[in-house]
């Protein structure tokens, strides 16, 4: 980092002390506190000069008229990237994770347990995405008329997995019309993933109805009903979001409303987590680095988890920017490894 080269050992030590003290106390840090807290034998006047330099570089700032200073996002970033001293997990927390993330549970329950443990043991919000399933490809589809407007859908995916579901159409179709629809869908979409078929069908309905005859329009509408996912798709499990209300810097009502709306709508959270899926190791978004206004006063510490050496999901902790990174980062890292091991039958073992 460019700033690191411009700072001498003394400045880095004072920045480290300031960030640690602010994380611990939540109060702006003055030069007198720094002179006592750092191992350097410096006068308050010298410390004030160094603080002025750090402020000029955008690493700290003075809130309101306070004589003390607090870290900026850039200050936190330098601290996390170059000055952090990690703390090992306490044995009781490690035992709790081992106990909770054993391979005894159903996989869905284990995701919920991981999210709950992250929230409980950090007193922040814990988040875990559901493992991404392998791609499901459409091989063949059939429609059989039932009573009134009910239609039985039989479709084959991947090699030979057969699925059945009943749909209701907006008008009654004859067996011949349904056969014609199935023929159209099989010839047009077979061999493509269900996700790609759904997207293509929606696009067709929006854009190209003018050029299609009624039979094609009907076929695409039936395909949309037949292939839409059952129920509401759950993308991630979130626990402990109410913990965030306990942090004074997040307790502004308007800000909390914005944050909870982001959790509810999911889109921005999922976009951030998808970015973490593509990167190895622990990823950290501090404040405005996320690119979303709802998270500008929060940090998100995440790590991907793997099953059979393939990254299938992400877990993490959401909390204020003033979080104990030296504890949270190793905590997230170990939880991701334990969850991956527990979900992977080849590596999971009771003694892990």
Beta strands, then each sheet from edge to edge (+ up, - down):
strand 1: 60-61
strand 2: 70-71
strand 3: 125-129
strand 4: 138-145
strand 5: 150-157
strand 6: 161-168
strand 7: 236-239
strand 8: 282-286
strand 9: 298-307
strand 10: 310-320
sheet 1: 1+ 2-
sheet 2: 7+ 3- 10+ 9- 8+
sheet 3: 4+ 5- 6+
end
